[in-house]
Amino acid sequence: MKKGTKILLSLIGAAVVVLGALYTYRGVYYQSHFLPGTKVEGVDISKLSYPQAKHKVAKTLRDSNFTLYDQKTKLTQVSGKELGITQNSATYLKKVMRTQNSWLPTTTVKAESTTNTMINIDQQKLNQYVDQTLTTLNQGRQAPQDAKIVKTNDNYQIEPEVAGQTFDKAAVTKAVKEAVSKGQPKVQLADSHQQAKVTKNDAQLTEQLAKIKKIDTITGKYTIAGKTETITPAMIHQWLGYSDGKITLDQTAMKAYLSSLNDKYATYNKSRQFKSTKRGVVTVPAGIYGWSINSASELPKLTDVILAGKDFTREPVIVGSGYSKDGYGDALSDIGNTYIEVDKQNQHMWVYMNGQLKIDTDVVTGNPNGHDTPVGVWAIWAKERNSTLRGENDNGSKYASKVAYWMPIDDTGVGIHDSPWQPQYGGDWYKTHGSHGCINTPPATVAKIFNMVSTGMPVVVF
């Protein structure tokens, strides 16, 4: 063998020995270190031992920054530390090291790209960050507006929804969480804006528009004491509205309307024109007798019947006494033609039943010096037998008068009763021997009155 050949073979042999040694060293080294090119969550852990790799991955995540964008507009930035990011890479790193083959000739081995389970976010810190950030970001931004029904001069139409520029907390939280878990430094919030809940094509909104248009055409009628009042479509149009997804009616305006009807027709707390037996037509002040429209009870009923969307005729809720759905005919007021008339000037009382005089008698009314019988349109509100009437005399002493028939007519204790202690009735006797306010009536006559009248019957005192 030539000398040159021997030298070449020696060099080759030496190279093989060196390469073998290097290969052996490499194989042994990478049994405890990660192969070149190994990355976890974008972190290069090439040639690092397991403890070194674990530390580097954790530190890199904590020090990483995430930038929030709205399309191409940069909004703000947050660090992994602010979000409380921690990593649970131990199991995964051990798996990578366990599965890598340090004896293969390849020089680059990459870890799996999906390692979402490695990253944990402190939910409390994330929520706190999103709350604080949106408080700032949403300032001055247009919030979304739902589509709604609006009133025009003579019609109704749907006003389309308005897209919002404000960000939705749940959507932003989700976007940040997903970006962090995937190791993406850019957090896109273009799809995280708050959205209108009701759009112009909403089926319920369309249905309500049709309903409100129908309501806008109906006519209502009130029948009150034989009279008719019409609620026109124009009036209903003024009352109608739409708020918070519901068809509404202006309760204040409707209450004012009911009050106007009450002022026009009700008789409670109003004076009356009364055709007296001896003195012609006299004006009698208000008493407890009379009726009125109960607006508090009628308002919700009127609301319901209008919202039903059909023409209607109804009678309002009435309270009090003397109401007649058919009116009062030729009578001057709701007193009608069945009543008791007490004329203080003439010291006389008449009882009319269905327009027919049944009883007339002299009486003794209250002493005008401090015990005058109150004038007004009153009503018999009770009938009692064998009662004791109690009160106080002018000198302060107490009195207790037993009566066989008692019919109270007002709210102060005044009434009609028998008075066997009175020696006479009528004339001027009342001026010196008048009652404490009651209408003293001859015993035989008051018995007939008691059996003839009923509670609720008007008593006109003037």
VOGU-3710 file (C-alpha; in Angstrom, 3 decimals, decimal comma):
1> mkkgtkills> 0,000/0,000/0,000  1,342/3,337/-0,941  2,237/5,820/1,725  -0,342/8,368/0,462  -3,096/5,811/0,626  -2,218/4,937/4,182  -2,341/8,586/5,186  -5,758/9,038/3,534  -7,147/5,981/5,258  -5,767/7,196/8,550
11> ligaavvvlg> -7,440/10,566/8,085  -10,732/8,955/7,149  -10,544/6,693/10,147  -9,788/9,613/12,406  -12,713/11,543/10,949  -15,027/8,600/11,506  -13,869/8,343/15,089  -14,392/12,069/15,615  -17,814/12,020/13,962  -18,784/8,990/15,954
21> alytyrgvyy> -17,708/10,707/19,116  -19,627/13,805/18,148  -22,695/11,760/17,252  -22,486/9,943/20,557  -22,048/13,228/22,410  -24,989/14,717/20,542  -27,221/11,765/21,230  -26,390/11,787/24,919  -26,697/15,601/25,181  -30,133/15,787/23,586
31> qshflpgtkv> -31,500/13,137/25,886  -31,672/15,920/28,509  -31,963/18,944/26,215  -34,414/19,976/23,534  -33,392/19,542/19,921  -32,510/22,556/17,793  -35,568/24,284/16,282  -37,933/23,252/19,069  -40,530/25,940/19,843  -43,375/26,024/22,337
41> egvdisklsy> -45,986/28,829/22,047  -43,535/30,560/19,714  -40,788/30,410/22,332  -37,491/28,946/21,072  -36,281/26,371/23,593  -33,538/24,867/21,393  -30,674/23,235/23,320  -32,256/24,118/26,673  -32,710/21,645/29,493  -36,181/20,961/30,820
51> pqakhkvakt> -35,861/23,399/33,786  -34,377/26,084/31,540  -37,124/25,647/28,941  -39,881/25,746/31,550  -38,517/28,961/33,028  -38,089/30,616/29,632  -41,633/29,751/28,487  -43,138/31,101/31,717  -41,101/34,318/31,647  -41,801/34,941/27,976
61> lrdsnftlyd> -45,560/34,590/28,539  -45,501/36,970/31,496  -43,466/39,539/29,598  -45,445/39,253/26,383  -47,696/42,102/25,206  -51,045/41,872/23,456  -52,314/44,743/21,325  -56,024/45,362/20,799  -57,153/46,541/17,364  -60,391/47,725/15,790
71> qktkltqvsg> -59,734/46,815/12,178  -56,358/48,530/11,587  -56,734/51,039/14,398  -54,595/50,338/17,434  -56,654/50,753/20,588  -54,523/49,758/23,570  -52,003/47,223/24,839  -51,921/44,817/27,775  -49,185/42,614/29,208  -49,418/38,981/30,160
81> kelgitqnsa> -48,619/39,967/33,728  -51,644/42,337/33,855  -53,870/39,484/32,712  -52,427/37,114/35,292  -51,175/34,673/32,638  -49,589/31,498/33,962  -48,381/28,401/32,127  -48,780/24,726/32,812  -46,063/23,546/30,419  -44,504/20,828/32,540
91> tylkkvmrtq> -46,475/17,909/31,119  -46,178/19,124/27,549  -42,423/19,811/27,744  -41,823/16,372/29,210  -43,847/14,856/26,388  -41,774/16,703/23,757  -38,503/15,599/25,324  -39,746/12,062/25,737  -40,835/11,735/22,118  -37,847/13,454/20,448
101> nswlptttvk> -35,150/11,107/19,059  -31,726/12,485/19,825  -30,009/9,804/17,638  -31,687/10,718/14,374  -29,580/12,694/11,933  -32,147/15,542/11,654  -31,131/18,804/13,259  -34,563/20,460/13,619  -37,595/19,109/15,494  -40,600/21,401/16,224
111> aesttntmin> -43,111/20,919/18,981  -46,864/20,733/18,302  -48,410/24,078/17,479  -51,602/23,596/19,506  -50,800/23,968/23,162  -53,819/25,948/24,395  -54,110/23,913/27,552  -50,724/25,224/28,669  -51,904/28,796/29,236  -54,142/29,913/32,090
121> idqqklnqyv> -55,611/33,410/32,501  -56,714/34,827/35,856  -60,424/35,330/35,105  -60,821/37,981/37,790  -57,925/40,036/36,421  -59,206/39,583/32,872  -62,689/40,814/33,857  -61,223/43,745/35,742  -59,030/44,698/32,789  -61,921/44,506/30,306
131> dqtlttlnqg> -64,196/46,576/32,573  -61,607/49,314/33,014  -60,580/49,310/29,363  -64,133/49,493/28,005  -64,967/52,333/30,375  -62,318/54,327/28,543  -62,779/52,957/25,014  -66,569/53,368/24,990  -66,501/57,016/26,015  -67,872/59,154/23,214
141> rqapqdakiv> -68,769/56,156/21,065  -72,242/55,705/19,622  -74,184/52,996/21,429  -76,423/50,783/19,279  -80,091/51,705/19,042  -82,857/49,207/18,440  -85,253/49,645/15,574  -88,504/51,124/16,851  -91,905/52,391/15,859  -92,117/56,180/15,598
151> ktndnyqiep> -95,085/58,475/15,189  -95,317/60,886/12,286  -97,933/63,608/11,950  -100,616/61,222/10,784  -99,042/57,773/10,650  -96,563/55,332/12,165  -93,445/53,757/10,677  -90,410/51,685/11,648  -87,225/53,623/12,298  -84,262/51,320/11,448
161> evagqtfdka> -81,724/50,257/14,026  -78,484/52,201/14,493  -75,208/50,253/14,464  -73,181/50,691/17,614  -69,506/51,620/17,931  -69,266/50,658/21,582  -67,625/47,367/22,506  -69,421/44,445/24,105  -67,846/43,151/27,304  -68,518/39,460/26,665
171> avtkavkeav> -67,226/39,639/23,085  -64,055/41,515/24,067  -63,375/39,103/26,917  -63,707/36,169/24,545  -61,445/37,756/21,904  -58,675/38,500/24,424  -58,883/35,032/25,913  -58,688/33,310/22,528  -55,748/35,432/21,345  -53,793/34,802/24,537
181> skgqpkvqla> -54,470/31,079/24,496  -53,184/30,889/20,903  -50,179/33,090/21,567  -51,392/35,709/19,115  -50,037/39,187/19,997  -52,767/40,944/17,991  -56,316/40,937/19,402  -58,843/41,904/16,746  -62,029/43,525/18,149  -63,682/44,423/14,838
191> dshqqakvtk> -66,416/41,861/15,525  -66,792/42,744/19,203  -69,045/45,793/18,879  -72,388/45,877/20,653  -75,262/45,033/18,341  -78,848/46,272/18,244  -81,184/43,653/19,681  -84,117/44,616/17,462  -83,692/45,190/13,738  -86,079/46,752/11,242
201> ndaqlteqla> -86,963/43,260/9,962  -87,897/41,966/13,413  -91,117/39,946/13,109  -92,566/41,163/16,395  -91,857/44,786/15,494  -93,596/44,369/12,150  -96,559/42,770/13,899  -96,781/45,630/16,392  -96,657/48,201/13,603  -99,687/46,563/12,009
211> kikkidtitg> -101,456/46,522/15,375  -100,755/50,161/16,196  -101,974/51,214/12,752  -105,202/49,331/13,394  -105,668/50,933/16,807  -105,113/54,310/15,160  -108,325/53,914/13,148  -110,821/52,872/15,823  -113,606/54,989/17,311  -114,824/54,785/20,893
221> kytiagktet> -117,985/56,055/22,532  -118,905/56,807/26,116  -122,537/56,824/27,211  -122,923/58,963/30,323  -126,292/59,733/31,905  -128,101/59,449/28,590  -125,487/61,471/26,688  -122,840/60,287/24,218  -119,204/61,349/23,997  -117,056/60,204/21,053
231> itpamihqwl> -113,384/59,258/21,260  -112,175/59,964/17,737  -109,254/58,325/15,890  -107,482/61,697/16,061  -107,697/61,637/19,867  -106,405/58,087/20,008  -103,571/59,031/17,638  -102,464/61,680/20,119  -102,518/59,170/22,986  -100,748/56,357/21,143
241> gysdgkitld> -97,034/55,774/21,483  -94,326/53,113/21,423  -91,752/52,621/24,168  -89,450/49,809/25,293  -90,883/47,442/22,718  -94,503/48,011/23,753  -97,476/49,931/22,395  -98,374/52,582/24,952  -101,106/55,096/25,657  -100,487/58,473/27,266
251> qtamkaylss> -101,995/57,879/30,702  -101,685/61,523/31,723  -103,587/62,760/28,670  -106,251/60,076/29,056  -106,704/60,910/32,730  -107,129/64,563/31,787  -109,802/63,524/29,278  -111,691/61,547/31,923  -111,437/64,527/34,269  -112,976/66,745/31,597
261> lndkyatynk> -115,898/64,321/31,264  -116,278/64,284/35,025  -116,314/68,091/35,131  -118,939/68,134/32,408  -121,318/65,477/33,682  -120,651/64,482/37,300  -122,894/65,901/40,018  -120,905/65,141/43,161  -119,677/68,250/44,964  -121,671/70,501/42,650
271> srqfkstkrg> -124,552/72,843/43,354  -127,915/72,096/41,715  -130,710/74,062/40,164  -133,772/72,740/41,979  -137,427/73,420/41,206  -138,892/73,920/44,670  -142,522/73,577/45,684  -143,046/77,162/46,881  -140,062/79,255/45,835  -139,503/78,367/42,190
281> vvtvpagiyg> -136,048/77,365/40,951  -133,440/77,703/43,677  -129,715/77,002/43,730  -128,835/74,353/46,298  -125,209/73,851/47,400  -123,457/70,499/47,139  -123,943/67,858/49,798  -123,051/64,175/50,046  -125,479/63,256/47,277  -124,137/62,918/43,744
291> wsinsaselp> -122,028/60,768/41,485  -118,705/61,034/39,681  -116,515/59,115/37,253  -113,981/56,968/39,081  -110,967/57,849/36,933  -108,588/55,568/38,843  -110,734/52,534/38,012  -111,811/53,660/34,553  -108,356/54,533/33,196  -106,987/50,944/32,985
301> kltdvilagk> -110,292/49,737/31,522  -110,233/52,418/28,842  -106,589/51,554/28,121  -107,394/47,871/27,652  -110,382/48,455/25,393  -108,389/50,801/23,127  -105,429/48,421/22,900  -107,860/45,674/21,847  -108,027/47,511/18,511  -111,793/47,419/17,974
311> dftrepvivg> -114,529/50,068/17,956  -116,246/50,187/21,323  -119,060/51,724/23,323  -118,899/51,698/27,096  -120,139/53,366/30,245  -117,449/54,663/32,602  -117,035/53,393/36,147  -119,380/55,484/38,310  -119,262/56,016/42,075  -121,682/57,828/44,349
321> sgyskdgygd> -125,448/58,165/44,284  -128,077/59,446/41,892  -126,606/58,208/38,628  -129,022/57,246/35,861  -127,676/55,742/32,675  -130,729/57,069/30,836  -130,373/60,629/32,129  -132,924/62,701/34,040  -135,548/63,584/31,466  -137,063/66,983/32,233
331> alsdigntyi> -135,505/67,123/35,697  -133,030/69,926/36,277  -130,479/67,591/37,849  -129,775/64,089/39,106  -132,197/64,605/41,994  -134,887/63,168/39,760  -138,534/62,984/40,825  -138,260/60,912/44,001  -136,889/62,998/46,858  -137,505/64,786/50,144
341> evdkqnqhmw> -137,646/68,584/50,059  -136,951/70,657/53,177  -137,654/74,400/52,873  -136,122/76,085/55,925  -137,645/79,452/55,117  -141,128/77,955/55,094  -140,314/75,366/57,795  -141,955/72,698/55,689  -141,058/69,282/54,271  -142,465/67,458/51,232
351> vymngqlkid> -141,952/63,853/50,169  -142,264/63,151/46,437  -142,330/59,624/45,012  -142,056/59,301/41,228  -143,171/62,905/40,896  -146,231/62,458/43,121  -146,556/64,334/46,407  -147,065/61,743/49,126  -146,444/63,659/52,337  -146,109/67,299/53,321
361> tdvvtgnpng> -145,689/68,516/56,873  -144,468/71,392/58,977  -141,122/70,787/60,640  -138,680/72,414/63,042  -135,142/72,812/61,714  -131,984/73,856/63,568  -131,802/76,917/65,748  -130,211/79,613/63,551  -128,131/80,805/66,501  -125,322/78,273/66,213
371> hdtpvgvwai> -127,214/75,105/65,241  -128,556/75,922/61,799  -129,508/72,938/59,654  -126,892/72,705/56,864  -128,182/73,364/53,366  -127,265/71,062/50,501  -128,305/68,051/48,500  -128,013/65,255/51,040  -129,210/61,658/51,068  -130,664/59,184/53,530
381> wakernstlr> -127,740/56,865/54,191  -129,278/54,772/56,995  -132,598/53,940/58,667  -132,722/53,060/62,350  -135,457/52,356/64,899  -135,351/53,337/68,578  -132,047/55,179/68,595  -130,512/57,527/71,163  -129,118/60,760/69,758  -126,292/62,213/71,831
391> gendngskya> -124,632/65,603/71,769  -123,730/68,713/73,718  -125,887/71,672/74,731  -124,754/75,276/74,464  -123,895/75,324/78,171  -121,604/72,339/77,760  -123,923/69,786/79,284  -124,571/66,513/77,505  -127,886/65,444/76,097  -129,307/62,087/75,054
401> skvaywmpid> -132,573/62,123/73,131  -134,417/58,894/72,439  -136,184/58,741/69,079  -138,327/56,055/67,508  -137,275/56,808/63,920  -133,834/57,985/62,793  -132,703/58,762/59,228  -129,247/60,452/59,051  -128,708/62,568/55,927  -125,223/64,141/56,112
411> dtgvgihdsp> -121,751/63,445/57,490  -122,029/65,612/60,615  -124,826/63,866/62,497  -127,820/65,721/61,058  -130,902/63,703/60,147  -134,695/63,409/60,132  -136,369/62,057/63,271  -139,475/62,232/65,435  -139,518/64,868/68,199  -142,326/64,276/70,727
421> wqpqyggdwy> -140,896/67,064/72,921  -141,818/69,735/70,369  -145,249/71,258/71,141  -145,598/72,801/67,691  -144,046/72,859/64,199  -143,662/75,399/61,427  -143,679/79,179/61,527  -140,955/80,964/63,481  -140,853/78,424/66,303  -137,423/77,200/65,120
431> kthgshgcin> -135,869/80,621/65,796  -136,226/80,157/69,543  -136,871/76,451/69,930  -134,952/75,039/66,994  -133,065/71,747/67,104  -129,325/71,124/67,287  -129,425/70,865/63,486  -131,730/67,919/62,845  -135,103/68,126/61,130  -137,659/67,619/63,905
441> tppatvakif> -140,777/65,979/62,484  -144,181/65,180/64,025  -144,051/61,559/65,335  -147,079/60,292/63,415  -145,803/61,754/60,154  -142,199/60,602/60,482  -143,393/57,018/60,914  -145,038/57,179/57,488  -141,922/58,726/55,954  -139,703/56,051/57,488
451> nmvstgmpvv> -141,774/53,268/55,931  -141,962/55,004/52,564  -138,386/56,049/51,803  -135,220/54,031/51,152  -131,527/54,616/51,706  -129,871/56,643/48,970  -132,936/58,827/48,473  -131,956/62,507/48,023  -132,892/65,070/50,646  -132,811/68,656/49,378
461> vf> -132,360/71,221/52,140  -132,366/74,935/51,282
//
